[in-house]
């Protein structure tokens, strides 16, 4: 607005100047001045509109900045409250830190003891690993022996199968021989019975033969002996 007022004053001054100058020369000068003033006025109007837009933009920016300031004030208040809370937490943390330091000292002592135990356990583990290696070798040896024994057992089972087959054959032959033996025993019993009968007959014949000899002897002596 001040810019527009200044432009009007300039126009009035020029008009007064034109009235002082001669009428003919004043007319030409007036026309040129008016055209020049119109162009300047248009430039001023454009500039004024640009300034208004810029002012509006600045006002919007100011509103935004005021909003940000209010937000920052709220954030600052929150931060202050947080600082108070942090201070309280810090004091509590310091107390916990002191307790933690005491616990750390105790933990270090326990750690030394644990390291000693770990060293002992590592030595024990090394010993156990050596024992494990020795036992593994023994197991491998026993596995080899077991495999050998299994092979031997397999061979023995084959031998047993062969022997059982032979035994079955022998048992069959033995049964046949027992049958033959029973038959021979029957034949022997029959022959013994017949032999006893023949012995009895022989004995009877011998007795008869003895009687006949005695009779013959008597005949030789007496020539008249009654013989049976």
Residue pairs with C-beta under 8 A, 6 or more apart in sequence:
3 44
3 47
3 48
4 44
4 48
7 37
7 40
7 41
7 44
10 37
11 37
14 30
14 33
14 37
15 30
18 26
18 29
18 30
18 33
19 26
21 29
211 227
211 228
212 227
215 225
215 227
215 228
216 227
218 225
218 227
219 225
219 227
